[in-house]
Amino acid sequence: MQKYSFQHTALKVTRWVGSPQSIVVHTVIFIGSFAVVWLGFFSFERMLLVLTTLVSLEAIYLAIFIQMTINAQQESLEEVERDIDEIQVDIDEIQEDVEDIQENEEEDEVRDIKEEKTLEEIRTGLQKLVQDVERLQQKS
Protein backbone atom coordinates (compact mmCIF):
# COMPACT_ATOMS: atom_id res chain seq x y z
CA MET A 1 0.00 0.00 0.00
CA GLN A 2 2.78 2.43 0.93
CA LYS A 3 4.71 1.62 -2.27
CA TYR A 4 1.60 2.30 -4.35
CA SER A 5 0.95 5.58 -2.50
CA PHE A 6 4.53 6.75 -2.97
CA GLN A 7 4.53 5.79 -6.66
CA HIS A 8 1.18 7.48 -7.10
CA THR A 9 2.60 10.65 -5.51
CA ALA A 10 5.66 10.47 -7.77
CA LEU A 11 3.43 10.18 -10.83
CA LYS A 12 1.32 13.14 -9.72
CA VAL A 13 4.42 15.29 -9.07
CA THR A 14 5.99 14.53 -12.46
CA ARG A 15 2.64 15.15 -14.16
CA TRP A 16 2.32 18.50 -12.37
CA VAL A 17 5.90 19.55 -13.18
CA GLY A 18 5.11 19.13 -16.85
CA SER A 19 2.06 21.38 -16.65
CA PRO A 20 1.48 25.07 -17.41
CA GLN A 21 0.64 25.61 -13.71
CA SER A 22 4.17 24.53 -12.82
CA ILE A 23 5.63 27.13 -15.17
CA VAL A 24 3.50 29.83 -13.54
CA VAL A 25 4.44 28.78 -9.99
CA HIS A 26 8.17 28.63 -10.79
CA THR A 27 8.01 32.01 -12.54
CA VAL A 28 6.28 33.58 -9.52
CA ILE A 29 8.89 32.08 -7.16
CA PHE A 30 11.77 33.42 -9.26
CA ILE A 31 10.17 36.88 -9.52
CA GLY A 32 9.47 36.78 -5.77
CA SER A 33 13.08 35.87 -5.06
CA PHE A 34 14.35 38.93 -6.88
CA ALA A 35 11.58 41.05 -5.36
CA VAL A 36 12.74 40.28 -1.77
CA VAL A 37 16.21 41.54 -2.75
CA TRP A 38 14.75 44.67 -4.34
CA LEU A 39 12.62 45.28 -1.22
CA GLY A 40 15.72 44.89 0.96
CA PHE A 41 14.67 41.79 2.96
CA PHE A 42 17.70 39.76 1.80
CA SER A 43 21.00 40.46 0.17
CA PHE A 44 21.44 39.40 -3.43
CA GLU A 45 24.11 36.82 -2.45
CA ARG A 46 21.91 35.27 0.28
CA MET A 47 18.90 35.09 -2.08
CA LEU A 48 21.04 33.41 -4.78
CA LEU A 49 22.41 30.93 -2.22
CA VAL A 50 18.90 30.00 -1.03
CA LEU A 51 17.44 29.96 -4.53
CA THR A 52 20.32 27.87 -5.94
CA THR A 53 20.07 25.42 -3.05
CA LEU A 54 16.29 25.05 -3.48
CA VAL A 55 16.59 24.64 -7.25
CA SER A 56 19.30 22.00 -6.79
CA LEU A 57 17.19 20.06 -4.28
CA GLU A 58 14.18 20.32 -6.55
CA ALA A 59 16.21 18.99 -9.49
CA ILE A 60 17.45 16.04 -7.42
CA TYR A 61 13.95 15.09 -6.29
CA LEU A 62 12.48 15.61 -9.73
CA ALA A 63 15.12 13.34 -11.22
CA ILE A 64 14.19 10.66 -8.68
CA PHE A 65 10.45 11.12 -9.31
CA ILE A 66 10.95 11.04 -13.07
CA GLN A 67 12.99 7.83 -12.77
CA MET A 68 10.24 6.31 -10.61
CA THR A 69 7.71 7.28 -13.27
CA ILE A 70 9.87 5.72 -15.98
CA ASN A 71 10.21 2.54 -13.91
CA ALA A 72 6.43 2.37 -13.37
CA GLN A 73 5.83 2.90 -17.09
CA GLN A 74 8.38 0.19 -17.89
CA GLU A 75 6.59 -2.25 -15.58
CA SER A 76 3.29 -1.35 -17.21
CA LEU A 77 4.75 -1.88 -20.68
CA GLU A 78 6.18 -5.24 -19.62
CA GLU A 79 2.73 -6.29 -18.39
CA VAL A 80 1.21 -5.21 -21.71
CA GLU A 81 3.93 -7.12 -23.57
CA ARG A 82 3.15 -10.26 -21.55
CA ASP A 83 -0.55 -9.80 -22.32
CA ILE A 84 0.23 -9.39 -26.01
CA ASP A 85 2.33 -12.57 -25.94
CA GLU A 86 -0.53 -14.46 -24.30
CA ILE A 87 -2.99 -13.10 -26.86
CA GLN A 88 -0.64 -14.14 -29.67
CA VAL A 89 -0.50 -17.67 -28.25
CA ASP A 90 -4.31 -17.70 -28.12
CA ILE A 91 -4.49 -16.44 -31.72
CA ASP A 92 -2.07 -19.16 -32.83
CA GLU A 93 -4.18 -21.82 -31.09
CA ILE A 94 -7.36 -20.46 -32.67
CA GLN A 95 -5.67 -20.46 -36.09
CA GLU A 96 -4.70 -24.10 -35.60
CA ASP A 97 -8.29 -24.91 -34.61
CA VAL A 98 -9.59 -23.12 -37.71
CA GLU A 99 -7.14 -25.06 -39.89
CA ASP A 100 -8.25 -28.33 -38.25
CA ILE A 101 -11.90 -27.45 -38.85
CA GLN A 102 -11.16 -26.61 -42.49
CA GLU A 103 -9.32 -29.92 -42.92
CA ASN A 104 -12.22 -31.78 -41.30
CA GLU A 105 -14.69 -30.02 -43.56
CA GLU A 106 -12.62 -30.93 -46.62
CA GLU A 107 -12.41 -34.54 -45.43
CA ASP A 108 -16.18 -34.54 -44.82
CA GLU A 109 -16.77 -33.20 -48.35
CA VAL A 110 -14.55 -35.91 -49.85
CA ARG A 111 -16.32 -38.55 -47.74
CA ASP A 112 -19.75 -37.19 -48.79
CA ILE A 113 -18.72 -37.33 -52.46
CA LYS A 114 -17.50 -40.92 -52.03
CA GLU A 115 -20.73 -41.86 -50.23
CA GLU A 116 -22.83 -40.29 -52.99
CA LYS A 117 -20.80 -42.15 -55.59
CA THR A 118 -21.21 -45.41 -53.68
CA LEU A 119 -24.95 -44.82 -53.29
CA GLU A 120 -25.24 -44.10 -57.01
CA GLU A 121 -23.35 -47.31 -57.77
CA ILE A 122 -25.70 -49.20 -55.43
CA ARG A 123 -28.75 -47.64 -57.13
CA THR A 124 -27.39 -48.52 -60.54
CA GLY A 125 -26.65 -52.04 -59.36
CA LEU A 126 -30.12 -52.38 -57.84
CA GLN A 127 -31.74 -51.10 -61.02
CA LYS A 128 -29.82 -53.73 -63.03
CA LEU A 129 -30.76 -56.36 -60.51
CA VAL A 130 -34.46 -55.37 -60.70
CA GLN A 131 -34.28 -55.40 -64.50
CA ASP A 132 -32.63 -58.83 -64.42
CA VAL A 133 -35.29 -60.12 -62.02
CA GLU A 134 -38.06 -58.72 -64.25
CA ARG A 135 -36.51 -60.36 -67.32
CA LEU A 136 -36.25 -63.63 -65.48
CA GLN A 137 -39.86 -63.35 -64.38
CA GLN A 138 -40.95 -62.62 -67.95
CA LYS A 139 -39.08 -65.68 -69.24
CA SER A 140 -40.69 -67.95 -66.75
C-alpha positions as a printed NumPy array, in Angstrom:
array([[  0.   ,   0.   ,   0.   ],
       [  2.782,   2.431,   0.935],
       [  4.713,   1.622,  -2.268],
       [  1.598,   2.301,  -4.35 ],
       [  0.949,   5.579,  -2.497],
       [  4.534,   6.752,  -2.969],
       [  4.528,   5.787,  -6.662],
       [  1.177,   7.483,  -7.096],
       [  2.599,  10.646,  -5.513],
       [  5.663,  10.473,  -7.768],
       [  3.433,  10.179, -10.833],
       [  1.321,  13.139,  -9.717],
       [  4.415,  15.292,  -9.072],
       [  5.994,  14.529, -12.455],
       [  2.645,  15.149, -14.158],
       [  2.317,  18.503, -12.371],
       [  5.898,  19.554, -13.179],
       [  5.111,  19.131, -16.854],
       [  2.059,  21.379, -16.646],
       [  1.476,  25.074, -17.408],
       [  0.639,  25.61 , -13.712],
       [  4.172,  24.533, -12.819],
       [  5.633,  27.132, -15.166],
       [  3.5  ,  29.831, -13.543],
       [  4.439,  28.782,  -9.985],
       [  8.166,  28.632, -10.792],
       [  8.011,  32.007, -12.537],
       [  6.276,  33.578,  -9.52 ],
       [  8.887,  32.078,  -7.158],
       [ 11.766,  33.423,  -9.259],
       [ 10.172,  36.877,  -9.521],
       [  9.469,  36.784,  -5.773],
       [ 13.082,  35.867,  -5.056],
       [ 14.349,  38.927,  -6.88 ],
       [ 11.581,  41.055,  -5.356],
       [ 12.737,  40.284,  -1.775],
       [ 16.209,  41.544,  -2.749],
       [ 14.747,  44.674,  -4.34 ],
       [ 12.617,  45.276,  -1.22 ],
       [ 15.722,  44.888,   0.956],
       [ 14.674,  41.787,   2.955],
       [ 17.704,  39.758,   1.804],
       [ 21.004,  40.458,   0.172],
       [ 21.442,  39.404,  -3.427],
       [ 24.111,  36.82 ,  -2.455],
       [ 21.91 ,  35.265,   0.276],
       [ 18.902,  35.093,  -2.078],
       [ 21.04 ,  33.407,  -4.782],
       [ 22.409,  30.932,  -2.219],
       [ 18.901,  29.999,  -1.032],
       [ 17.438,  29.957,  -4.535],
       [ 20.316,  27.874,  -5.942],
       [ 20.07 ,  25.416,  -3.053],
       [ 16.295,  25.048,  -3.482],
       [ 16.592,  24.639,  -7.248],
       [ 19.303,  21.996,  -6.791],
       [ 17.189,  20.055,  -4.281],
       [ 14.176,  20.317,  -6.552],
       [ 16.212,  18.993,  -9.485],
       [ 17.453,  16.04 ,  -7.423],
       [ 13.951,  15.085,  -6.289],
       [ 12.478,  15.615,  -9.725],
       [ 15.121,  13.342, -11.223],
       [ 14.185,  10.664,  -8.675],
       [ 10.446,  11.115,  -9.312],
       [ 10.951,  11.041, -13.066],
       [ 12.992,   7.829, -12.765],
       [ 10.245,   6.307, -10.606],
       [  7.711,   7.282, -13.268],
       [  9.866,   5.719, -15.979],
       [ 10.206,   2.54 , -13.909],
       [  6.433,   2.37 , -13.368],
       [  5.826,   2.9  , -17.089],
       [  8.38 ,   0.194, -17.893],
       [  6.591,  -2.249, -15.579],
       [  3.295,  -1.354, -17.206],
       [  4.75 ,  -1.877, -20.682],
       [  6.184,  -5.242, -19.624],
       [  2.726,  -6.286, -18.395],
       [  1.211,  -5.206, -21.712],
       [  3.933,  -7.115, -23.565],
       [  3.15 , -10.255, -21.55 ],
       [ -0.55 ,  -9.804, -22.317],
       [  0.231,  -9.394, -26.015],
       [  2.333, -12.565, -25.942],
       [ -0.532, -14.455, -24.297],
       [ -2.985, -13.099, -26.858],
       [ -0.639, -14.139, -29.672],
       [ -0.496, -17.67 , -28.252],
       [ -4.314, -17.698, -28.124],
       [ -4.487, -16.442, -31.718],
       [ -2.069, -19.16 , -32.833],
       [ -4.179, -21.815, -31.092],
       [ -7.355, -20.458, -32.673],
       [ -5.666, -20.457, -36.088],
       [ -4.699, -24.096, -35.597],
       [ -8.29 , -24.912, -34.609],
       [ -9.593, -23.119, -37.71 ],
       [ -7.144, -25.061, -39.889],
       [ -8.25 , -28.334, -38.252],
       [-11.897, -27.446, -38.848],
       [-11.161, -26.614, -42.486],
       [ -9.319, -29.917, -42.925],
       [-12.216, -31.782, -41.298],
       [-14.688, -30.018, -43.562],
       [-12.616, -30.929, -46.617],
       [-12.414, -34.539, -45.433],
       [-16.176, -34.537, -44.824],
       [-16.765, -33.204, -48.35 ],
       [-14.548, -35.914, -49.845],
       [-16.323, -38.549, -47.744],
       [-19.747, -37.188, -48.787],
       [-18.718, -37.328, -52.456],
       [-17.504, -40.919, -52.035],
       [-20.732, -41.857, -50.234],
       [-22.835, -40.292, -52.992],
       [-20.804, -42.147, -55.592],
       [-21.206, -45.407, -53.678],
       [-24.952, -44.823, -53.288],
       [-25.24 , -44.104, -57.006],
       [-23.346, -47.306, -57.768],
       [-25.696, -49.204, -55.43 ],
       [-28.747, -47.643, -57.128],
       [-27.392, -48.519, -60.538],
       [-26.649, -52.043, -59.36 ],
       [-30.118, -52.385, -57.839],
       [-31.744, -51.099, -61.017],
       [-29.82 , -53.727, -63.03 ],
       [-30.763, -56.36 , -60.508],
       [-34.457, -55.372, -60.695],
       [-34.277, -55.399, -64.497],
       [-32.63 , -58.828, -64.417],
       [-35.289, -60.119, -62.019],
       [-38.06 , -58.719, -64.249],
       [-36.514, -60.36 , -67.323],
       [-36.252, -63.632, -65.48 ],
       [-39.865, -63.354, -64.381],
       [-40.945, -62.62 , -67.945],
       [-39.076, -65.685, -69.236],
       [-40.687, -67.949, -66.751]])
